[in-house]
Amino acid sequence: MISQILTILGVLIGALTSYLSTSAAERARHRRTLATRWDERKLDTYIEYATCVKEDGVPPSGVAAISA
């Protein structure tokens, strides 16, 4: 009887450990995905700003007012 309880306890501990490690890995993967998306949007914004400055020759007045 004791050996059966220990076996079931071992299986439950193994299942819990597996669940927790998988959950942590998935959360980390999701955070990396969100960070990558943010970096892509930021890069697109920088490219768009650089294109506008290149076309107009001067930065927009809003940017100059903030930095002044």
CNS distance restraints for C-alpha pairs under 8 A (distance, minus, plus):
assign (resid   1 and name CA) (resid   5 and name CA) 6.47 0.50 0.50
assign (resid   2 and name CA) (resid   6 and name CA) 6.20 0.50 0.50
assign (resid   3 and name CA) (resid   7 and name CA) 6.10 0.50 0.50
assign (resid   4 and name CA) (resid   8 and name CA) 6.21 0.50 0.50
assign (resid   5 and name CA) (resid   9 and name CA) 6.01 0.50 0.50
assign (resid   6 and name CA) (resid  10 and name CA) 6.03 0.50 0.50
assign (resid   7 and name CA) (resid  11 and name CA) 6.28 0.50 0.50
assign (resid   8 and name CA) (resid  12 and name CA) 6.20 0.50 0.50
assign (resid   9 and name CA) (resid  13 and name CA) 6.15 0.50 0.50
assign (resid  10 and name CA) (resid  14 and name CA) 6.09 0.50 0.50
assign (resid  11 and name CA) (resid  15 and name CA) 6.09 0.50 0.50
assign (resid  12 and name CA) (resid  16 and name CA) 6.11 0.50 0.50
assign (resid  13 and name CA) (resid  17 and name CA) 6.09 0.50 0.50
assign (resid  14 and name CA) (resid  18 and name CA) 6.09 0.50 0.50
assign (resid  15 and name CA) (resid  19 and name CA) 6.11 0.50 0.50
assign (resid  16 and name CA) (resid  20 and name CA) 6.13 0.50 0.50
assign (resid  17 and name CA) (resid  21 and name CA) 6.14 0.50 0.50
assign (resid  18 and name CA) (resid  22 and name CA) 6.09 0.50 0.50
assign (resid  19 and name CA) (resid  23 and name CA) 6.05 0.50 0.50
assign (resid  20 and name CA) (resid  24 and name CA) 6.19 0.50 0.50
assign (resid  21 and name CA) (resid  25 and name CA) 6.24 0.50 0.50
assign (resid  22 and name CA) (resid  26 and name CA) 6.16 0.50 0.50
assign (resid  23 and name CA) (resid  27 and name CA) 6.18 0.50 0.50
assign (resid  24 and name CA) (resid  28 and name CA) 6.25 0.50 0.50
assign (resid  25 and name CA) (resid  29 and name CA) 6.19 0.50 0.50
assign (resid  26 and name CA) (resid  30 and name CA) 6.10 0.50 0.50
assign (resid  27 and name CA) (resid  31 and name CA) 6.22 0.50 0.50
assign (resid  28 and name CA) (resid  32 and name CA) 6.27 0.50 0.50
assign (resid  29 and name CA) (resid  33 and name CA) 6.24 0.50 0.50
assign (resid  30 and name CA) (resid  34 and name CA) 6.29 0.50 0.50
assign (resid  31 and name CA) (resid  35 and name CA) 6.14 0.50 0.50
assign (resid  32 and name CA) (resid  36 and name CA) 6.12 0.50 0.50
assign (resid  33 and name CA) (resid  37 and name CA) 6.28 0.50 0.50
assign (resid  34 and name CA) (resid  38 and name CA) 6.26 0.50 0.50
assign (resid  35 and name CA) (resid  39 and name CA) 6.21 0.50 0.50
assign (resid  36 and name CA) (resid  40 and name CA) 6.22 0.50 0.50
assign (resid  37 and name CA) (resid  41 and name CA) 6.32 0.50 0.50
assign (resid  38 and name CA) (resid  42 and name CA) 6.12 0.50 0.50
assign (resid  39 and name CA) (resid  43 and name CA) 6.07 0.50 0.50
assign (resid  40 and name CA) (resid  44 and name CA) 6.19 0.50 0.50
assign (resid  41 and name CA) (resid  45 and name CA) 6.23 0.50 0.50
assign (resid  42 and name CA) (resid  46 and name CA) 6.26 0.50 0.50
assign (resid  43 and name CA) (resid  47 and name CA) 6.17 0.50 0.50
assign (resid  44 and name CA) (resid  48 and name CA) 6.15 0.50 0.50
assign (resid  45 and name CA) (resid  49 and name CA) 6.14 0.50 0.50
assign (resid  46 and name CA) (resid  50 and name CA) 6.08 0.50 0.50
assign (resid  47 and name CA) (resid  51 and name CA) 6.10 0.50 0.50
assign (resid  48 and name CA) (resid  52 and name CA) 6.29 0.50 0.50
assign (resid  49 and name CA) (resid  53 and name CA) 6.22 0.50 0.50
assign (resid  50 and name CA) (resid  54 and name CA) 5.99 0.50 0.50
assign (resid  51 and name CA) (resid  55 and name CA) 6.12 0.50 0.50
assign (resid  52 and name CA) (resid  56 and name CA) 6.00 0.50 0.50
assign (resid  52 and name CA) (resid  57 and name CA) 7.94 0.50 0.50
assign (resid  52 and name CA) (resid  59 and name CA) 7.69 0.50 0.50
assign (resid  53 and name CA) (resid  57 and name CA) 5.19 0.50 0.50
assign (resid  53 and name CA) (resid  58 and name CA) 5.46 0.50 0.50
assign (resid  53 and name CA) (resid  59 and name CA) 5.32 0.50 0.50
assign (resid  53 and name CA) (resid  60 and name CA) 7.71 0.50 0.50
assign (resid  54 and name CA) (resid  58 and name CA) 7.69 0.50 0.50
assign (resid  59 and name CA) (resid  63 and name CA) 6.74 0.50 0.50
assign (resid  59 and name CA) (resid  64 and name CA) 7.00 0.50 0.50
assign (resid  60 and name CA) (resid  64 and name CA) 6.77 0.50 0.50
assign (resid  61 and name CA) (resid  65 and name CA) 6.12 0.50 0.50
assign (resid  62 and name CA) (resid  66 and name CA) 6.32 0.50 0.50
assign (resid  63 and name CA) (resid  67 and name CA) 6.36 0.50 0.50
assign (resid  64 and name CA) (resid  68 and name CA) 6.08 0.50 0.50
